[in-house]
Amino acid sequence: MSSDDGQGSGGAEGAPPEQLALIRESVRGAKAPRAKPRTWRGAALARELPVARVLVDKGVLHLDRYFDYAVPEELDADAQPGVRVRVRFGAGRHRVREGRREGGGLIDGFLIERRAESDYSGPLAALAQVVSPEPVLDDELLGLARAVADRYAGSLADVLQLAIPPRSARAEQRPSPAPLPPPPAPEAGSWARYEHGPAFLAALASGGAPRAVWHALPGPRWSAELARSVAATLASGRGALVVVPDGRAAARVDAALTELLGERRHALLTADAGPEKRYREWLAVRRGSVRAVVGTRAAMFAPVRDLGLVALWDDGDDSHSELHAPQPHAREVLLLRAAQDRCAFLLGGLGCTVEAAQLVESGWARPLVASREQVRAAAPLVRTVGDTDLARDEAARAARLPTLAWQVVREGLTHGPVLVQVPRRGYVPRMACAQCRAPARCRHCAGPLQARDSAALACGWCGREENAWHCPECGSFRLRAQIVGARRTAEELGRAFPAVPVRTSGREQVLDTVSGAPALVVSTPGAEPVAEGGYAAALLLDGWAMLGRPDLRAGEDALRRWIAAAALVRPQGEGGTVVAVAEPTLRPVQALVRWDPVGHAVRELAERAELGFPPVSRMAAVSGPPEAVAEFLGMAELPAEAEVLGPVPVPGTTARRPRRPGAPPVGEHWERALIRVPPGRGAALAAALKTAQAARMARGSGPAGAGTGAAGQAVRVRIDPPDIG
């Protein structure tokens, strides 16, 4: 290195004054014209439509409206309706500089529209950033979200959080494939088993909009029948949407669609796919590359182009009810979409809910059922074991497996697998006195005692072990199983049939399929795996445990779960037999024996109409601390026809148990009031509750979104609560 080079490497420190002056001028010139980031102070506005109307993602009712922002010229091209933006929210009127309102925290939002002028007379803050130029919100989805928010007394921002998945930049950068041409109309296939099945498919293929409540025949063909209804809709050049309760059902419909139509015809939207893949599939639907969607409850908002069919499978499943505010139900959202888009509607299931029966009775939908001859040919033989039978069989009662069930299991294992449905997981979830049958309670918190394994006895609420229990009623020291769990049942059956493998399916591990080899499959309701060739027999144990729940839907839900398990059994002509351990005189058990869930739902609907119960009437639940509930009910301007029931105490939450949705925090005591209105007044009730909640939030001092009043106490409002007792 030369000496001249060495002096040149010293930078500005050794430079002459002329060079320093030149460097200063270049630095000043580089900083001069740039506007301050995020505030755009001094920046020019867009020449056309300089005002952006934005929905901020706050999710609180008193801010459930649009806010106007100025559009900087540099963001003019990207700031189009439907894109994600970031804005400053919460700045005061006094923080204005150079005609721009400044301050406040950055918050996400959606750009709703561009306008030439603002209704607000003061200075506007500028859009801070266009997060992505990808439009994700159109007028159709916005209208649906607004309708859902109004129906469930919620905020538009909360609904859009459910409707639009989180952004993935990498997924947005990948182009979606070109759309495929419409496929040919499918053959009727197994739809020919239903009286109006071929006509329903023909109406879909011709561009019609039939509305049907479908009672599916037992067996595994329901997924293929759903796939054919989607294919018929695609053949008409329109889109289709299918919502199922869980990932296992979605995988079955996905496989049926792939087999019928091939790849790239539909998108699968489930949480199991992961955020990036799910967003990529959602974008393909939004861009029009894919015209059919199959997914779980979040897919009810999927932005399908030219929607021609919305279909829902098994609407009685709890998974269709959203846990996040405002807690919409997939059935009601799809009903709103069918009315908004004037498209076809299909509500299907092996069972039948009261809401489905109401759609048929009102004339809004037509029944889609098979003849009784088809039902008898597809259904297994159902036999019952009641209390009278158990009383004559004391040995079987002590062993918890009646003689009839023993014989059916032994015979079924010679031909294939046998399914055993147990309504509780675990070992022995509930214990009782062996002499007087009084429930065994914890001495410290009065919680239920349960056996977690073959030796330990502990409280199900506080977790304390109990080593010296005795009955406070009769003084006995002996315990018996009040409700036996799936693991204990599997252990007992393993000893009874030592040469047969025993498999379990439940919360810890859910099996999707099992082979057709002889085996005992013990499962909790909803986790039953599909057997190759069908089960040879099935046992439905402890029917009284499901029927005895203090819930309005106990009978309907028990029948739905029984039919779902029995539908996996081979038809009666192939030797399939189901044994239900339940009192045969009860209405749900009789409906199971006759395989008539529609008749059961119709009778339930008639009784609820006479008593004023949902779904004939509309109902809302208001829960919270007693003072807060009383304050809320006092300030709400309810419809004149509204009837307030309660309030009554809400079961508390213990420290060692997971908190249920809507349950009070640990250590707090809440009350719940039910508000009932007659048919046609549900919208007025929701509007009144939303107005009262918004007013209470606006003047409250608690955290945003908690629904707080002057005392900072939360009040939760839920429209159409699923558990009203």
KAWOTA-V417182 format. One record per pair of residues at least 24 apart in sequence whose ideal C-beta (glycine too) atoms are under 7 Angstrom apart, sorted by the first residue. I is the first residue (numbers start at 1). J is the second residue. D is the distance in whole Angstrom. If there is no record, write none. Layout:
<<I;J;D> <I;J;D>>
This chain:
<<38;128;5> <39;100;6> <39;102;5> <39;126;7> <40;72;4> <40;100;7> <40;126;4> <41;97;6> <41;98;5> <41;100;6> <42;98;6> <43;72;5> <43;73;7> <43;74;7> <44;73;5> <45;70;6> <45;71;6> <45;72;6> <45;73;6> <46;71;4> <46;73;5> <46;76;4> <49;114;4> <49;115;6> <49;116;6> <51;114;7> <51;115;4> <51;116;7> <51;117;6> <51;118;5> <52;79;6> <52;111;5> <52;114;6> <52;127;6> <53;112;5> <53;113;5> <53;115;6> <54;85;6> <54;87;6> <54;109;5> <54;110;7> <54;111;6> <54;112;7> <55;109;6> <55;110;5> <55;112;6> <55;156;6> <55;157;6> <56;87;7> <56;89;5> <56;107;6> <56;109;4> <57;107;6> <57;108;5> <57;109;5> <57;157;5> <58;107;7> <58;157;6> <58;704;7> <59;155;5> <59;157;5> <59;158;5> <59;705;5> <60;155;7> <60;697;6> <60;704;5> <60;705;5> <61;155;5> <61;690;6> <61;693;5> <61;694;4> <61;697;6> <62;694;4> <62;697;5> <62;698;4> <64;155;4> <64;156;6> <66;112;6> <68;118;4> <68;119;7> <68;120;5> <68;124;6> <69;124;6> <69;125;6> <69;126;6> <69;127;5> <70;124;4> <70;125;7> <70;126;5> <71;127;6> <72;126;5> <72;127;7> <75;127;6> <75;130;5> <78;130;4> <78;133;4> <79;111;6> <79;127;6> <79;130;5> <80;135;6> <81;111;6> <81;112;6> <81;113;5> <81;114;7> <82;111;7> <82;135;3> <82;136;6> <82;137;4> <82;138;6> <83;111;5> <83;130;6> <83;132;6> <83;133;6> <83;134;7> <83;135;6> <84;108;7> <84;110;6> <84;131;4> <84;132;5> <84;136;7> <84;167;6> <85;109;5> <85;111;5> <85;127;6> <85;129;7> <85;130;5> <85;131;6> <86;128;5> <86;129;4> <86;131;6> <87;125;7> <87;127;6> <87;128;5> <88;125;5> <88;128;6> <91;125;6> <93;122;6> <96;123;5> <99;123;6> <100;125;6> <100;126;6> <101;125;4> <110;137;5> <110;160;7> <131;167;7> <132;167;6> <132;172;6> <134;172;5> <136;164;5> <136;286;7> <137;164;7> <138;303;7> <141;301;7> <141;303;5> <143;340;6> <144;301;7> <144;336;6> <144;337;6> <144;340;6> <147;336;5> <147;340;7> <148;328;5> <148;333;6> <148;336;7> <149;326;7> <150;686;7> <151;332;7> <151;686;6> <151;719;7> <152;326;4> <152;327;7> <152;328;5> <152;686;7> <152;719;5> <153;326;6> <153;686;4> <153;689;5> <153;690;4> <153;693;7> <153;717;6> <153;719;6> <154;325;6> <154;326;2> <158;325;5> <158;326;6> <159;326;7> <162;298;7> <162;301;7> <162;322;6> <162;324;6> <163;301;4> <165;278;6> <165;279;5> <165;282;5> <166;275;6> <166;279;7> <167;279;7> <168;275;6> <168;276;4> <168;279;4> <170;276;6> <171;276;5> <171;279;5> <171;280;4> <171;283;6> <172;283;7> <174;280;6> <176;283;6> <176;284;4> <176;287;5> <176;289;4> <177;264;6> <177;289;5> <178;289;7> <179;288;6> <179;289;5> <179;291;7> <180;264;6> <180;265;6> <182;234;6> <182;235;5> <182;237;5> <183;231;6> <183;234;6> <183;235;6> <183;261;6> <184;235;6> <185;232;6> <185;235;4> <186;228;5> <186;231;4> <186;232;6> <186;260;7> <189;224;7> <189;228;6> <190;221;5> <190;224;6> <190;225;6> <191;225;6> <191;228;6> <193;217;6> <193;370;5> <193;374;5> <194;368;6> <194;369;7> <194;370;5> <195;369;7> <195;370;7> <195;371;6> <196;368;6> <197;368;7> <200;368;6> <201;228;6> <201;229;7> <201;232;5> <204;229;6> <204;232;4> <204;233;5> <204;236;7> <204;309;6> <204;344;6> <205;232;4> <205;235;5> <205;236;6> <206;236;7> <207;236;4> <208;344;7> <209;342;6> <209;343;5> <209;344;5> <210;344;5> <211;338;7> <211;344;7> <211;345;4> <211;364;6> <211;365;4> <211;366;7> <212;346;6> <212;365;6> <212;366;5> <212;368;4> <213;347;5> <213;356;5> <213;359;6> <213;360;5> <213;365;5> <213;367;6> <213;368;7> <214;346;6> <214;347;7> <214;348;4> <214;368;4> <215;352;6> <215;369;5> <215;597;7> <215;598;6> <216;348;6> <216;349;6> <216;350;5> <217;370;5> <217;374;6> <217;375;7> <217;378;5> <218;350;7> <218;378;5> <218;379;5> <218;566;7> <218;567;4> <219;378;6> <219;567;6> <220;530;6> <222;348;7> <223;252;4> <223;253;5> <223;256;4> <224;256;5> <226;253;5> <226;256;7> <226;311;6> <226;313;7> <227;253;6> <227;256;4> <227;257;5> <227;260;5> <228;260;7> <229;309;7> <229;311;6> <229;346;6> <230;257;6> <230;292;5> <230;309;7> <231;260;6> <231;261;6> <233;308;5> <233;309;4> <234;291;6> <234;292;6> <236;308;6> <238;306;5> <238;307;7> <238;308;3> <239;291;4> <239;292;6> <239;304;4> <239;305;5> <239;306;5> <239;307;5> <239;308;6> <240;292;5> <240;308;6> <240;309;4> <241;293;5> <241;299;7> <241;302;6> <241;304;5> <241;307;7> <241;309;7> <241;310;5> <241;311;7> <242;293;7> <242;294;5> <242;311;5> <243;295;6> <243;297;6> <243;299;6> <243;300;5> <243;312;5> <243;330;5> <243;334;7> <244;296;6> <244;313;5> <245;296;7> <245;313;7> <245;314;5> <245;317;4> <245;319;4> <245;320;6> <246;296;6> <246;319;6> <247;272;5> <247;296;7> <248;512;6> <249;313;6> <250;294;6> <250;295;6> <250;296;6> <253;294;5> <254;294;6> <257;294;7> <265;292;6> <266;290;6> <266;292;4> <266;293;7> <266;294;6> <267;293;5> <268;294;6> <268;295;6> <269;293;6> <269;295;3> <269;298;7> <269;299;4> <269;302;6> <270;295;6> <270;296;5> <271;296;7> <297;322;6> <297;330;5> <300;330;5> <300;333;4> <300;334;6> <307;337;7> <307;341;5> <307;343;5> <308;343;5> <308;344;6> <309;343;6> <309;344;4> <309;346;7> <310;334;4> <310;337;5> <310;338;5> <310;343;6> <310;345;6> <311;346;4> <311;348;7> <312;347;5> <313;348;5> <313;349;6> <314;349;4> <315;347;6> <315;349;6> <315;353;6> <315;355;7> <315;356;6> <316;349;7> <316;351;6> <316;353;4> <316;556;7> <316;557;7> <316;560;5> <321;722;6> <323;661;5> <327;718;6> <329;720;7> <331;355;6> <350;563;5> <350;564;6> <350;567;5> <351;559;6> <351;560;4> <351;563;5> <351;597;4> <352;597;4> <352;598;5> <352;601;4> <353;556;6> <353;601;6> <354;556;6> <354;601;5> <354;604;5> <354;605;5> <354;608;7> <354;615;6> <355;615;5> <356;601;7> <357;601;4> <357;602;5> <357;605;5> <358;605;6> <358;615;6> <361;605;7> <369;598;7> <375;595;6> <377;571;6> <377;573;7> <378;571;5> <379;571;7> <379;572;7> <379;595;5> <380;566;6> <380;569;4> <380;570;6> <380;571;6> <380;572;5> <380;576;4> <380;577;6> <380;578;5> <381;572;4> <381;576;7> <381;577;5> <381;578;7> <382;566;7> <382;578;5> <382;580;6> <382;592;6> <382;593;5> <383;577;7> <383;579;5> <384;580;5> <384;582;6> <384;584;4> <384;589;6> <384;593;7> <385;579;6> <385;581;5> <386;582;7> <386;583;5> <386;584;5> <387;583;6> <400;484;6> <400;492;7> <401;496;7> <402;581;7> <404;579;6> <405;539;5> <405;579;5> <405;581;7> <408;537;5> <408;577;5> <408;579;5> <409;537;6> <409;539;7> <412;536;4> <412;537;3> <412;577;7> <413;497;7> <413;500;6> <413;518;5> <415;536;4> <415;575;6> <416;516;5> <416;518;6> <416;531;7> <416;533;7> <416;535;7> <416;536;4> <417;514;6> <417;516;7> <417;517;7> <417;518;6> <417;519;5> <417;521;6> <417;531;5> <417;535;5> <417;536;7> <418;520;6> <418;535;6> <418;536;6> <418;537;5> <418;538;7> <419;521;5> <419;523;7> <419;528;6> <419;535;5> <419;538;4> <419;565;6> <419;568;6> <420;489;6> <420;493;7> <420;520;6> <420;521;7> <420;522;5> <420;539;5> <420;541;7> <421;523;6> <421;525;6> <421;528;7> <421;538;7> <421;539;7> <421;540;5> <421;541;7> <421;565;5> <422;485;7> <422;486;4> <422;489;5> <422;522;6> <422;524;6> <422;541;5> <422;542;7> <423;525;6> <423;542;5> <423;545;5> <423;546;5> <424;483;5> <424;485;5> <424;486;7> <424;545;7> <425;485;6> <425;486;5> <425;506;5> <425;507;5> <425;524;5> <426;485;4> <426;486;7> <426;487;6> <427;451;5> <427;452;6> <427;453;6> <427;485;5> <427;487;5> <427;488;5> <428;481;5> <428;484;6> <428;485;6> <428;488;5> <429;483;5> <429;485;5> <430;482;4> <430;483;4> <431;479;5> <431;481;7> <431;482;6> <432;480;6> <432;482;4> <433;471;4> <433;473;7> <433;474;7> <433;476;5> <433;479;7> <434;476;6> <434;478;4> <434;479;6> <434;480;4> <435;471;7> <435;474;5> <435;476;4> <435;478;7> <436;471;6> <436;473;5> <436;474;4> <436;476;7> <438;471;6> <438;473;5> <439;482;7> <440;469;6> <440;479;6> <442;466;7> <461;654;4> <461;657;6> <462;654;6> <462;656;6> <463;656;5> <483;542;6> <483;545;5> <486;522;5> <486;524;5> <489;522;5> <489;541;7> <490;522;4> <493;520;5> <493;522;7> <505;529;5> <525;561;4> <526;561;7> <528;564;7> <528;565;5> <528;568;6> <530;568;6> <531;568;6> <534;568;6> <534;569;6> <534;570;4> <534;576;7> <535;568;5> <535;569;5> <535;570;7> <536;570;6> <536;575;7> <536;576;7> <537;569;7> <537;576;7> <537;577;5> <538;565;6> <538;566;6> <538;569;5> <538;578;5> <539;579;5> <540;565;6> <540;578;7> <540;579;7> <540;580;4> <540;581;7> <541;581;5> <542;581;7> <543;580;6> <543;581;6> <543;582;3> <543;589;7> <544;582;6> <547;582;7> <547;586;6> <547;588;7> <550;725;6> <551;723;6> <551;725;6> <552;613;6> <552;724;6> <552;725;7> <555;587;6> <555;588;4> <556;604;6> <558;588;5> <559;588;4> <559;591;6> <559;592;6> <559;597;6> <559;600;6> <562;592;5> <563;592;7> <563;597;6> <612;676;7> <614;720;7> <616;679;6> <617;676;5> <617;677;6> <617;678;6> <617;679;7> <618;677;5> <618;681;7> <618;682;3> <618;685;6> <619;674;6> <619;675;7> <619;676;5> <619;720;7> <619;721;7> <619;724;7> <620;675;5> <620;685;6> <620;689;6> <620;717;6> <620;718;7> <620;719;5> <621;672;6> <621;674;6> <621;718;5> <621;721;4> <622;672;7> <622;673;5> <622;675;7> <622;715;6> <622;717;6> <623;650;6> <623;662;6> <623;670;5> <623;671;7> <623;672;4> <623;716;5> <624;670;6> <624;713;6> <624;714;6> <624;715;4> <624;716;6> <625;668;7> <625;670;6> <625;713;5> <626;671;5> <627;711;7> <627;713;7> <628;709;6> <628;711;7> <628;713;4> <628;714;7> <628;715;5> <629;671;5> <629;673;6> <629;715;6> <631;709;6> <632;692;6> <632;696;6> <632;715;5> <633;673;6> <635;692;5> <635;695;7> <636;688;6> <636;689;6> <636;692;4> <637;688;5> <638;675;7> <638;685;7> <638;688;5> <639;677;6> <639;681;5> <639;684;5> <639;685;6> <639;688;7> <641;677;6> <641;678;5> <641;681;6> <642;675;6> <642;677;5> <642;685;6> <643;676;5> <644;673;6> <644;675;6> <645;673;7> <645;674;4> <645;676;6> <646;672;6> <646;673;4> <646;674;6> <647;671;4> <647;672;6> <647;673;4> <648;672;6> <662;716;6> <662;718;7> <674;724;6> <686;719;6> <689;717;5> <693;717;6>>
